[in-house]
Every structure is written in C-alpha cells, then in structure tokens.
C-alpha cells in the first residue's frame, strides 16, 4: 500500500508513514523537556529531514536568543525577569536524581564526586564543572570535545565510559563509570617504581586504548599517571579527555601547545606541527617513569627540563631488559618521523618484542589477570583516593538546580556555549 502526497513530491510506503508518525509522537513527548538533543537525532535521519512536515518542525523549534534552552516560544523577557535557562535537555537526568556522597577528585573547573543514583541505586563518578570558570578561561571547546570523545568510548574496555550528561544554568554534569582502584600516580608514589612485568601489562593496556582512539582519528595528548586509573580488579582505565584533538587522520597534524610539562614531546615544545606520534612519546615517558620512578629528562627547574627534552640524549640505567631499552629508545625518539609508531601507528607498538609475551586478544577481553589487585571491598571503599579530596565536604549546590536565574549576557553566553552538551543513551522507542 502506498499513499500519494503532493508535498513530499513522491510516495510514502505505509511503513515509512508509520515511522514518520512515530517521530512526530516522540517529538511531542520531548517538546516540554528540551529539544536540543532530539533535534540532533532528527537531523541525523536523512529521510526524515527531507519531509516538509519535519522541516517545518525543525524551523519552528529553533530557539529564540533570549531563551536558548526553553522549548516553548514566548516574548523575550526583560533583563530583570527571572526565568530558568538551565534545564537539562536530557529528560532522564537532573542533579536531584543523585545522592552526592564524597568528593573524589578536583580540577580547574570543578570536582568529581562519588554519587549514588536514587532510583537505580547504582554508583557513578559525577564530574561537575562550573560554566563560569570554563568560559572565563575560554575552555568551552575543550569541554565539548571531551563530551564528544566520551560518546565514542563506549566500545573499549580501557577507556572510561559516559552514561549520560546533563546541565543546569550554571553547571555541567558528566555521569561516568565509577573507578576506585586509584590513580597510577597514587600507586607509583607509594611504590616508587614497578617491576618490568607489571609495567609491561599497564603499558600494553594503555597502548591498546591509545590505538583505539587513533583509529577514531583522535589524539589523546595528555597521557600521564594522574589520568590513568586502575579499576577494582587492577585493569587500566584512561580518563580525562579534555585535551583530546578530534579529526586527526593518519599523517594529519595539529599545532596547539598543550599537555603536562614532564610529558611534552620535543615537537610540541618547538611549537611545530605534530601528529598522533605525540601519544607514543607520552607512552614512552610513562613507561620510563614506571620503571625508574621519575619521568625521563625530569628536573625541578622547568626550563632545564624543557632543555633536556629538546637536547639531552636519553640515558637508560642498566637495570632493565634489552627489549625494554629498545622500546624506550623507539618511543622517546626526539624526531617524530623516526619514532616508533610513525609508520603503522599502534601496530608497530603491538608487534614490538617487549610485548611478545602479551596475547592481545586475551588482553582486550580482560582474560589476563592483572599483576596487582587494589583489593577494594566495594563502592564505598575509598582507600585509594587522596584524603585531601575525600575529607572535603560536599557542597549543597552540587545536588540541586537553581530555581531561577537572572538573564544576563554571561548566562546567555553560557547557554550558547554548551548547546548540545546533554546526552542520553539512544531510546528504542523512536528512530
């Protein structure tokens, strides 16, 4: 059965028409809850976009400037008028859905908290960021990039997973996997260095995660022990994707000066264009630190350390195997065009003799028993978190949305800067 429609300038099958009805019903359900993410889903459906009814919906749904995050059009409010500009465009989440239990980390723009979802009773790490602080430092692009990268991480066991994200007028919320085995940095501080088999295991899991990001044309750019977590069994979990650079294809380059001083590659310091091999330099630096206790070329004087990175030959003490020595020399090659990974990326690292004892299929399926077990008793076991964080009181404002907020230029800027931030997993009920 087909139905003729002049507006569509073609034919609609019965099944396509049913699909269109489902889209419109879902649209009406979403309308009062915020439309940003829903519109993106419609826009990604090429057939739906061509339909005049859907085009008219998309046109009338473009938010007006003074109310960027409201679904229903209304006259622009006066500057003194109080309205709520911060509803989540994710209908499944809001701050009051969670019990925020402990602070487990801090950063430039906010805190990471252990939280229990009231309905699900599941534990999450919720990263709460202050929009004002992000905008002040002009870092909104990095935050949106982090959100985009997190959405692509769902298929890899050694990358932290995003369950959903939402926002209020003044804050952004990432709801992430809760990982409580401690930072690699924390364990290195306690033990000073690791034996080679343990360092090899961690390096292999890190390399696997980096290789996966590279396959998505993402360069990580900020590998360091503070961004490498251990899960409750002792497997690696890479986190913090704020400095990731997207859309770097094979042999593609970028030139932004960013990273952490101890782990910066020579080409970054030279402010030259660099590529994905910057991540393999960082892997070499982290492996070196795991084996020797300090990053290569380290100095308390940052200027001296930079000079060492650029000019000082790599010095390796004789207490490691020849295969480890050869790998470090390949990864910490100052000329990026000669660096291990420059030609075939992860494949070169994977096939290096240092990793000959690693079964990569077993590794990716977590069939290799980790060399160290954090021995956590459950989600409430915080022994591997710094007491500096866990003893800090949880701010009351974390768990609630502002009832209303004055419409100012800064609020409007915040609304525009983070449009599309919110994310909910795909629902089977539509599209």
QUIDABEL-V829340 format. One record per backbone hydrogen bond with DSSP energy under -1.0 kcal/mol. NH is the residue of the N-H (numbers start at 1). CO is the residue of the C=O. E is the energy in kcal/mol with one decimal. If there is no record, write none. Layout:
NH,CO,E
NH,CO,E
//
This chain:
3,12,-2.2
5,10,-1.2
10,5,-1.1
12,3,-1.7
14,1,-1.3
17,13,-2.4
18,14,-2.2
19,15,-2.0
20,16,-2.2
21,17,-2.3
22,18,-2.3
23,19,-2.0
24,20,-2.2
25,21,-2.6
26,22,-2.5
27,23,-2.4
28,24,-2.1
29,25,-2.0
30,26,-2.0
31,27,-1.4
33,30,-1.7
39,35,-3.1
40,36,-1.6
41,37,-1.7
42,38,-2.2
43,39,-3.0
44,40,-1.4
45,42,-1.9
49,45,-2.2
51,48,-1.4
55,51,-2.4
56,52,-2.3
57,53,-1.8
58,54,-2.8
59,55,-2.0
60,56,-2.4
61,57,-1.5
62,59,-1.2
67,64,-1.5
70,67,-1.8
81,78,-2.1
83,405,-1.3
93,90,-1.5
97,94,-2.1
98,95,-1.9
99,116,-2.7
101,114,-2.7
102,114,-1.2
104,112,-3.0
105,112,-1.3
107,110,-2.6
111,128,-1.7
112,105,-2.6
113,126,-2.5
114,102,-2.6
115,124,-2.8
116,99,-2.5
117,122,-2.9
118,97,-3.0
121,117,-2.5
124,115,-2.9
125,176,-2.0
126,113,-3.0
127,174,-2.5
128,111,-3.0
129,172,-2.5
130,109,-3.2
131,170,-2.1
134,130,-1.9
135,131,-2.7
136,132,-2.1
137,133,-1.4
138,135,-1.2
139,134,-2.6
143,139,-1.8
144,140,-2.4
145,141,-2.1
146,142,-2.3
147,143,-2.1
148,144,-2.2
149,145,-2.6
150,146,-2.5
151,147,-1.7
152,149,-1.0
153,150,-1.1
156,153,-1.9
159,156,-1.2
160,238,-2.6
163,175,-3.1
164,175,-1.1
165,423,-2.0
166,173,-1.9
168,171,-2.4
172,129,-2.3
173,166,-2.9
174,127,-2.5
175,164,-2.5
176,125,-3.0
177,161,-1.9
181,230,-1.8
184,228,-3.4
185,225,-1.5
187,183,-1.7
188,184,-2.6
189,185,-2.3
190,186,-1.6
191,187,-2.2
192,188,-2.4
193,191,-2.3
194,290,-3.6
199,195,-2.2
200,196,-2.8
201,197,-2.0
202,198,-2.1
203,199,-2.6
204,200,-2.3
205,201,-2.0
206,202,-2.6
207,203,-2.7
208,204,-2.2
209,205,-1.9
210,206,-2.6
211,207,-2.8
212,208,-1.8
213,209,-2.2
214,210,-2.7
215,211,-1.8
217,214,-2.1
218,213,-2.3
219,245,-2.5
227,224,-1.8
228,225,-1.0
229,237,-3.0
230,182,-2.1
231,235,-2.5
237,229,-2.4
238,158,-3.0
239,227,-2.3
244,241,-1.2
245,219,-2.6
248,217,-2.7
252,249,-3.2
254,274,-2.5
263,260,-2.1
264,261,-1.2
269,265,-2.0
270,266,-2.3
271,268,-1.3
272,267,-2.7
274,254,-3.1
278,275,-1.9
279,276,-1.6
281,277,-1.8
282,278,-1.8
283,279,-2.1
284,280,-2.0
285,281,-2.3
286,282,-2.5
287,283,-2.7
288,284,-2.6
289,285,-2.1
290,286,-2.4
291,287,-1.9
292,288,-2.7
293,289,-2.5
298,295,-1.3
305,301,-2.5
306,302,-2.6
307,303,-2.0
308,304,-2.4
309,305,-2.6
310,306,-2.1
311,307,-2.6
312,308,-1.6
325,321,-2.3
326,322,-2.6
327,323,-2.1
328,324,-2.5
329,325,-2.3
330,326,-1.8
331,327,-2.7
332,328,-2.7
338,335,-1.8
340,330,-2.5
342,339,-2.2
345,341,-1.2
347,344,-1.5
348,345,-1.4
350,346,-3.1
351,347,-1.9
352,349,-1.4
355,352,-1.8
356,353,-1.8
358,355,-1.9
363,359,-2.4
364,360,-2.4
365,361,-1.3
366,363,-1.7
367,362,-3.1
381,378,-2.0
385,382,-2.0
389,386,-2.1
390,386,-1.7
391,387,-2.1
392,389,-1.9
398,395,-1.2
399,396,-1.0
400,397,-1.1
405,83,-1.9
412,408,-2.4
413,409,-2.4
414,410,-2.3
415,411,-2.3
416,412,-2.2
417,413,-2.6
418,414,-1.4
419,416,-1.1
421,418,-2.0
423,165,-2.2
430,427,-1.1
//
